């Protein structure tokens, strides 16, 4: 029997520590039982806790959804729709998954003035910050030539086909795909009458209803310890909300002159790496997980000050930020309407 009470949300692509996690308890004190499903997906793990008294959901249902999702949007599958499009196939008929992620991405691309851009991958790889091939010499001519293929506004959906201005443009929804997969699974649960559930894939979470103790689902954000220990910074209760975290304060760089800590991001306007003093962005909202996932990615590129200003204009978003001040000290910031439950 699991005795945990909370989920720890570490940085994106990091290991998710399921510590103090009551949502996977076999039952609570009153004997109420929640089902637990878990497995592997998208190069990481998924965990689902749900109030399924009528046994409406089976693991094969989740596997089928993941398979259909991969067939549409996985850049790791050579025969997926998005992989074919990236190879220049103009005859691909995209499905509803692709269309919705594209629409969501276009909206947040516009709202963030391009800070969120699913076409930036070609430069991320070239500079050595991604999984793809690294270019040894990044001269001005090279950067400018690659930058020609970057820009989500250069893509257009016409009916069921994606039109690219440049065949070389590489499209990758990795920044919000896991969040959207969480939504796909959550919507499926709701379609079967499941009202109380939590779905987590690689740290991105969508929660609805209550946990086995009839309380809001609770997740924990990790405290930035540098002595090798792990502890919680704060606890967040999710009221029919989603949460996503981007960044990694454990892999920051230090300016040799100022001592300021920063993370590297690629400026989508110049094609060059830029420093960001925002080391971690957790975004919470009564939105789809794909949305908060994309905002978290955009905020890492925008930096602390711009993110703070942006969220003040978007009260539907709640944030918990870890950033470096001018003295190189790590600080935290939370939205005024984000209620924390510190342990």
Residue pairs with C-beta under 8 A, 6 or more apart in sequence:
1 25
1 26
2 21
2 24
2 25
2 26
2 36
3 25
4 18
4 19
4 20
4 21
4 22
4 23
4 24
4 25
5 20
5 21
5 22
5 218
6 19
6 20
6 21
6 22
6 218
6 219
6 220
6 232
6 235
7 16
7 18
7 19
7 21
7 23
7 200
7 205
7 218
7 219
7 220
8 16
8 17
8 18
8 19
8 20
8 219
8 220
8 221
8 222
8 230
8 232
9 16
9 203
9 205
9 219
9 220
9 221
9 222
9 243
9 245
9 282
10 16
10 17
10 203
10 222
10 245
11 203
11 245
11 246
11 247
11 248
11 249
11 250
11 280
12 202
12 203
12 204
12 244
12 245
12 246
12 247
12 248
12 296
13 44
13 202
13 248
14 203
14 248
14 250
16 44
16 45
16 47
16 200
16 202
16 203
17 222
17 230
18 24
18 47
19 220
20 220
22 28
22 211
22 212
22 213
22 218
23 34
23 49
23 198
23 211
23 212
23 217
24 34
24 36
24 47
24 49
25 34
25 212
26 33
27 33
27 34
27 212
28 212
28 213
29 213
32 51
32 212
32 214
33 53
33 212
34 49
34 50
34 51
34 52
34 196
34 211
34 212
35 48
35 49
35 50
35 51
35 52
35 55
35 57
36 47
36 48
36 49
37 46
37 47
37 48
37 50
37 57
37 59
37 62
38 45
38 46
38 47
38 48
39 45
39 46
39 59
39 62
39 63
40 46
41 66
41 181
41 201
42 66
42 70
42 74
42 177
42 178
42 181
42 201
42 202
43 76
43 202
44 178
44 201
44 202
44 203
45 201
45 202
46 62
46 66
46 185
46 199
46 200
46 201
46 202
47 198
47 199
47 200
48 62
48 185
48 189
48 197
48 198
48 199
48 200
49 197
49 198
49 211
49 212
50 57
50 189
50 194
50 196
50 197
50 198
51 194
51 195
51 196
51 197
51 209
51 212
52 194
54 193
56 192
56 193
56 194
57 188
57 189
57 192
57 194
61 188
62 185
65 181
65 184
65 185
65 188
66 181
68 97
69 97
69 177
69 180
69 181
69 184
70 76
70 77
70 80
71 77
71 79
71 80
71 81
72 80
72 81
72 82
72 94
72 95
72 97
72 98
73 80
73 81
73 82
73 97
73 98
73 101
73 173
73 177
73 180
74 80
74 82
74 83
74 177
75 82
75 83
75 86
75 172
75 174
77 83
81 92
81 94
81 95
81 98
82 98
82 171
82 172
82 173
84 92
85 92
85 94
85 162
85 164
85 171
86 170
86 171
88 167
90 161
90 163
91 161
92 161
92 162
93 160
93 161
94 102
94 157
94 160
94 161
94 162
97 180
97 184
98 162
99 157
100 180
101 173
101 176
101 177
101 180
101 290
102 155
102 157
102 162
103 157
104 176
104 180
104 288
104 290
104 291
104 294
105 116
105 118
105 152
105 173
105 176
105 294
106 152
108 116
108 176
108 291
108 294
108 295
108 298
109 116
109 117
109 118
109 152
109 153
111 314
112 295
112 298
112 302
112 310
114 151
114 152
114 153
114 268
114 269
115 268
115 298
115 299
115 301
115 302
116 175
116 294
116 295
116 297
116 298
116 301
117 150
117 151
117 152
117 268
118 152
118 171
118 172
118 173
118 174
118 175
118 176
119 149
119 150
119 151
119 152
119 154
119 155
119 169
119 170
119 171
119 172
120 150
120 266
120 268
121 130
121 132
121 170
121 172
121 174
122 132
122 146
122 149
122 150
122 168
122 169
122 170
123 143
123 146
123 147
123 150
123 266
123 271
124 130
124 132
124 266
125 131
125 132
125 133
125 134
126 132
126 133
126 134
126 135
126 138
126 142
126 146
127 134
127 135
127 138
127 264
127 266
127 273
128 134
129 264
129 266
129 273
135 142
143 270
143 271
143 272
144 271
146 271
147 270
147 271
148 166
149 166
149 168
149 169
149 170
150 169
150 268
150 271
151 169
151 268
154 164
154 165
154 166
154 169
155 162
155 163
155 164
155 165
155 169
155 171
156 162
156 163
157 163
162 171
164 171
173 180
175 246
175 293
175 294
175 297
176 290
176 291
176 293
176 294
176 297
177 290
178 201
178 202
178 204
178 293
179 204
179 242
179 244
179 288
179 289
179 290
179 291
179 292
179 293
179 294
180 288
180 289
180 290
180 293
181 201
182 199
182 200
182 201
182 204
182 205
182 206
182 242
182 289
182 290
183 206
183 242
183 288
183 289
183 290
185 199
185 201
185 206
186 197
186 199
186 206
186 208
186 289
189 197
189 199
189 208
190 208
195 208
195 209
196 208
196 209
196 210
196 211
197 207
197 208
197 209
198 205
198 206
198 207
198 208
198 211
198 217
198 238
199 205
199 206
199 207
203 244
203 245
204 242
204 243
204 244
204 289
204 293
205 219
205 238
205 242
205 243
205 244
205 289
206 242
206 288
206 289
207 216
207 217
207 238
207 240
207 241
207 242
208 240
209 240
210 216
210 217
211 217
211 218
215 237
216 237
216 238
216 239
217 237
217 238
218 235
218 236
218 237
218 238
218 341
219 235
219 236
219 238
219 243
220 232
220 233
220 234
220 235
220 236
220 343
221 232
221 233
221 234
221 235
221 236
221 245
221 282
221 320
222 230
222 231
222 232
222 233
223 230
223 231
223 232
223 233
224 233
224 249
224 250
224 279
224 280
224 322
224 330
225 231
232 343
233 320
233 322
233 332
234 320
234 334
234 340
234 341
234 342
235 340
235 341
235 342
235 343
236 243
236 282
236 284
236 320
236 338
236 340
236 341
237 339
237 341
238 284
239 286
240 286
241 284
241 285
241 286
241 287
242 284
242 285
242 286
242 287
242 288
242 289
242 291
242 292
243 282
243 283
243 284
243 289
243 292
244 282
244 283
244 289
244 292
244 293
244 295
244 296
245 280
245 281
245 282
245 283
245 296
246 280
246 281
246 293
246 296
246 297
246 299
246 300
247 263
247 278
247 279
247 280
247 281
247 296
247 300
247 322
248 263
248 279
248 280
249 261
249 263
249 279
249 280
249 322
249 330
251 263
252 261
252 262
252 263
252 279
252 324
253 261
253 262
253 263
253 264
254 260
254 261
254 262
254 328
255 261
255 262
255 275
255 328
258 326
258 328
259 327
259 328
260 277
260 324
260 326
260 327
260 328
261 277
261 279
261 324
261 328
261 330
262 275
262 276
262 277
262 279
262 324
263 275
263 276
263 278
263 279
263 300
264 273
264 274
264 275
264 276
265 273
265 274
265 276
265 300
265 301
266 272
266 273
266 274
266 301
267 273
267 274
267 301
268 301
274 301
276 300
276 301
276 302
276 303
276 304
277 303
277 304
277 323
277 324
277 325
278 299
278 300
278 302
278 303
278 304
278 307
278 321
278 322
278 323
279 322
279 323
279 324
279 330
280 321
280 322
281 295
281 296
281 299
281 300
281 307
281 319
281 321
282 296
282 319
282 320
282 321
283 292
283 293
283 295
283 296
283 299
283 317
283 318
283 319
284 292
284 317
284 318
284 319
284 320
284 338
285 291
285 292
285 316
285 317
285 318
286 316
287 316
287 317
292 317
295 317
299 307
299 310
299 319
299 321
302 310
304 321
304 323
304 333
307 319
307 321
308 321
308 333
311 317
311 318
311 319
311 335
315 337
317 335
318 334
318 335
318 337
318 338
319 333
319 334
319 335
319 338
320 332
320 333
320 334
320 335
320 338
320 340
321 332
321 333
321 334
322 330
322 331
322 332
323 330
323 331
323 332
323 333
324 330
324 331
325 331
334 340
